[in-house]
Amino acid sequence: MKAKAVFYHAGCPVCVSAEHHVAQALDETRYELEVVHLGEAKPRIAEAEAQGVKSVPALVLNGEPFHINFGADLAALK
């Protein structure tokens, strides 16, 4: 069974670029990737916060957040 990977972003150029690179680099045989645009899915901001996401873009693998660059603080998206 594949592990779930969730990529959270806000749609900014930094986020879109990171999404492209993550999608290409992630091993599809090991991970199922879900991309969440928090600008369009505001109810999921609380979910991202609960997983430890502080800013976007961020990738959560196996429940551990990995922050990529710094596009936007989650507080700015609320």
C-alpha positions in Angstrom: 0.0 0.0 0.0 1.2 3.5 -0.9 1.9 6.1 1.8 0.1 9.4 1.5 1.9 12.6 0.7 0.1 15.9 0.9 1.5 19.0 -0.7 0.0 22.3 0.6 0.4 25.5 -1.3 -1.2 28.9 -1.9 -1.0 29.2 -5.6 1.9 31.7 -5.7 4.7 31.3 -8.2 7.1 29.8 -5.6 4.4 27.3 -4.6 3.5 26.3 -8.2 7.2 25.8 -9.0 7.7 23.6 -5.9 4.6 21.6 -6.7 6.0 20.8 -10.2 9.3 19.7 -8.8 7.8 17.6 -5.9 5.4 15.9 -8.3 8.3 14.9 -10.6 10.6 13.8 -7.8 8.2 11.9 -5.6 8.4 8.1 -6.0 5.0 7.2 -7.3 5.4 3.6 -6.4 5.8 4.6 -2.7 3.6 7.7 -2.3 0.2 8.8 -3.4 0.4 12.6 -3.8 -2.5 14.9 -3.0 -2.1 18.6 -3.8 -4.1 21.0 -1.7 -4.4 24.7 -2.8 -5.2 26.4 0.5 -6.3 29.6 -1.3 -9.1 27.5 -2.8 -9.7 25.1 0.1 -9.6 27.4 3.1 -11.4 24.8 5.4 -8.2 22.6 5.0 -6.0 25.3 6.6 -6.8 23.8 10.1 -5.9 20.4 8.8 -2.5 21.7 7.6 -1.9 23.4 10.9 -2.7 20.2 12.8 -0.1 18.4 10.7 2.6 21.0 11.7 2.6 23.1 8.6 3.6 26.7 9.4 4.0 28.1 5.9 3.5 27.1 2.3 4.7 25.5 0.2 5.0 22.4 2.4 5.0 18.7 1.9 3.8 16.3 4.5 5.2 12.8 4.3 4.2 10.2 6.8 2.8 12.9 9.1 6.0 14.9 9.1 5.9 18.4 7.5 8.8 19.6 5.3 8.7 23.3 4.5 10.0 24.3 1.1 11.3 27.8 0.7 8.9 30.4 2.2 5.9 31.5 0.1 3.3 32.5 2.7 2.6 32.0 6.4 -0.6 30.1 7.1 -1.9 33.0 9.1 -1.9 35.1 5.9 -4.2 32.6 4.2 -7.0 32.7 6.8 
